[in-house]
Amino acid sequence: MDVVYFAWVRERIGLPRERVETRAATVRDLVTELSAREERYAAAFADISALRVALDQELSEFDAPLAGVREVAFFPPMTGG
């Protein structure tokens, strides 16, 4: 699946997107896998309460299943005014 990073998540990881092979069942499992890769991922995912996730461009939750998902995007909460 494609994993896309936005804003400070992209800055910490150093990539805008990457292709990931995973056995993760949920978004939370994927975060655990990514965090274990190396320090830059661990830093980006240190506080998932500060993140939002979208699955195939639909806002989702970290407990959502990944079966059939083609794209996962991580980004900070959006603000408006």
C-alpha positions as CSV (number, residue, x, y, z in Angstrom):
1,M,0.0,0.0,0.0
2,D,1.0,3.6,-0.4
3,V,1.7,5.6,2.8
4,V,1.6,9.4,2.4
5,Y,2.9,11.9,5.0
6,F,1.9,15.5,5.3
7,A,3.2,18.6,7.1
8,W,5.5,18.0,10.1
9,V,5.0,14.2,9.8
10,R,6.7,14.4,6.3
11,E,9.4,16.6,7.8
12,R,10.2,14.2,10.6
13,I,10.2,11.1,8.3
14,G,11.9,12.8,5.4
15,L,9.6,11.4,2.7
16,P,6.4,12.6,1.2
17,R,5.2,9.0,0.4
18,E,6.4,5.5,0.2
19,R,5.2,2.0,-0.8
20,V,4.9,-0.3,2.2
21,E,4.5,-4.0,2.4
22,T,2.7,-4.8,5.7
23,R,0.9,-7.5,7.6
24,A,-0.7,-4.9,9.8
25,A,-4.4,-5.5,10.4
26,T,-5.2,-2.0,11.6
27,V,-3.8,1.5,11.2
28,R,-2.5,1.3,14.8
29,D,-0.7,-1.9,13.9
30,L,0.9,-0.1,10.9
31,V,2.0,2.7,13.1
32,T,3.7,0.2,15.4
33,E,5.5,-1.4,12.5
34,L,6.6,1.9,11.1
35,S,7.7,3.2,14.5
36,A,10.0,0.2,14.9
37,R,11.8,0.9,11.6
38,E,14.0,3.7,12.9
39,E,14.2,6.8,15.1
40,R,12.7,9.2,12.5
41,Y,9.5,7.1,12.3
42,A,9.4,6.7,16.1
43,A,9.6,10.5,16.4
44,A,6.8,11.1,13.9
45,F,4.5,8.6,15.6
46,A,5.4,9.3,19.2
47,D,2.1,10.9,20.0
48,I,-0.7,9.6,17.7
49,S,-3.2,11.8,19.5
50,A,-1.6,14.6,17.6
51,L,-2.3,12.9,14.2
52,R,-5.2,12.2,11.9
53,V,-5.4,9.4,9.4
54,A,-7.2,8.9,6.1
55,L,-7.8,5.6,4.3
56,D,-8.2,6.0,0.6
57,Q,-8.8,9.7,1.1
58,E,-11.6,9.2,3.7
59,L,-11.0,10.4,7.3
60,S,-10.7,7.4,9.6
61,E,-9.6,6.1,13.0
62,F,-6.5,4.3,14.2
63,D,-8.4,1.2,15.0
64,A,-9.8,0.9,11.4
65,P,-8.9,-2.3,9.5
66,L,-6.5,-2.0,6.6
67,A,-7.9,-4.9,4.5
68,G,-8.4,-3.7,0.9
69,V,-6.9,-0.2,1.6
70,R,-4.7,1.2,-1.1
71,E,-3.5,4.4,0.5
72,V,-3.0,5.5,4.1
73,A,-2.3,9.2,4.8
74,F,-1.0,10.7,8.1
75,F,-1.3,14.4,8.9
76,P,-1.8,16.8,11.8
77,P,-5.3,18.0,12.6
78,M,-6.6,20.7,10.3
79,T,-7.4,24.1,11.6
80,G,-9.7,26.6,10.0
81,G,-10.8,30.1,10.6
